[in-house]
């Protein structure tokens, strides 16, 4: 099961080693890339991961928890991070499925508009 994490979501049940998460990346205090769980724990990335050098702020990446401590977890990215419009759409899709219906409605509307714009761009480039 993949669990969406980020500040838009209601607090989820406790995570544990082996759980797979969709993580939004941010710039940490030292300039490194981190994520954050809804309970406030920091998400650190495994520096030995194949995808570690591709990580940057503002991305979305699927990752598996490999270590858990009291104030942080370490995750191993499972695929290259999504960036740009793909990261935005992934964030909106996750928000659309959240328990906060007000945010979900806005996310669904924005996804609809993005889809409409992409369809219009496809039609104009085909003409």
C-alpha positions in Angstrom: 0.0 0.0 0.0 1.3 3.4 -0.9 0.5 6.2 1.6 0.5 9.8 0.6 2.4 12.1 2.9 2.7 15.8 3.2 1.3 18.8 5.0 -2.0 18.7 3.1 -3.2 15.4 4.6 -4.8 14.4 7.8 -2.5 12.6 10.3 -2.2 9.0 9.2 -1.5 6.0 11.4 2.1 5.4 12.4 4.5 4.4 9.7 7.0 1.6 10.0 10.0 0.1 8.2 8.9 -1.4 4.9 6.1 1.1 4.2 6.0 2.7 0.8 5.3 6.4 0.7 4.9 9.2 -1.9 7.2 12.0 -0.6 7.2 15.7 -1.5 10.7 17.1 -1.3 11.8 20.3 0.4 15.1 22.1 1.0 16.3 21.3 4.5 18.1 23.7 6.9 21.6 22.6 5.7 20.6 22.9 2.0 19.9 19.1 1.6 16.7 17.6 0.4 14.2 16.3 3.0 10.5 15.4 3.3 8.2 15.5 6.3 5.7 13.1 7.6 2.3 14.3 8.9 3.4 13.6 12.5 6.3 16.0 12.1 9.1 13.4 11.6 11.7 14.4 9.0 12.2 12.2 6.0 15.8 11.7 5.1 16.9 10.0 1.9 19.4 7.1 1.7 22.6 8.7 0.3 23.6 5.3 -1.3 20.4 5.2 -3.4 20.8 5.2 -7.2 18.4 8.2 -7.3 19.9 10.2 -4.5 21.8 12.6 -6.8 18.6 13.3 -8.8 16.7 14.6 -5.8 15.9 18.3 -5.4 13.3 20.5 -3.7 9.8 20.6 -5.1 9.8 17.0 -6.4 7.7 14.0 -5.7 9.3 10.6 -5.3 8.0 7.1 -4.3 10.2 5.7 -1.5 10.3 2.8 1.0 11.1 3.3 4.7 14.4 1.5 5.6 15.0 3.0 9.1 12.8 4.6 11.7 14.0 6.7 14.7 12.0 8.9 17.2 12.3 12.1 15.1 13.1 10.9 11.6 12.9 8.1 9.1 15.3 7.2 6.3 13.8 6.2 3.0 15.1 4.6 -0.2 13.8 6.2 -3.4 12.2 3.5 -5.6 12.2 5.5 -8.8 13.4 8.7 -10.3 11.7 11.8 -8.8 8.9 13.5 -10.7 9.4 17.2 -11.5 7.6 20.1 -13.0 4.0 19.5 -14.2 4.3 15.8 -13.3 5.2 16.6 -9.7 2.3 19.2 -9.6 -0.2 16.6 -10.9 1.1 14.0 -8.5 0.6 16.4 -5.6 -2.9 17.3 -6.8 -3.9 13.7 -7.2 -2.8 12.9 -3.7 -4.6 16.0 -2.4 -7.7 14.9 -4.3 -7.8 11.7 -2.3 -7.3 13.3 1.1 -9.9 13.4 3.8 -10.1 17.2 3.7 -13.0 17.6 1.2 -12.4 21.3 0.7 -8.8 20.7 -0.5 -9.9 17.7 -2.5 -12.5 19.7 -4.4 -9.9 22.4 -5.3 -7.4 19.8 -6.3 -9.9 18.0 -8.5 -10.8 21.3 -10.2 -7.2 22.2 -10.8 -6.5 18.7 -12.3 -9.5 19.2 -14.6 -8.1 22.6 -15.8 -4.7 21.2 -16.3 -6.2 18.3 -18.4 -8.2 20.8 -20.4 -5.1 23.0 -21.1 -3.1 19.9 -22.1 -5.8 18.8 -24.5 -6.0 22.3 -26.0 -2.3 22.4 -26.5 -2.4 19.0 -28.2 -5.1 20.2 -30.6 -3.3 23.4 -31.5 0.0 21.6 -32.1 -1.8 19.0 -34.3 -3.4 21.8 -36.5 
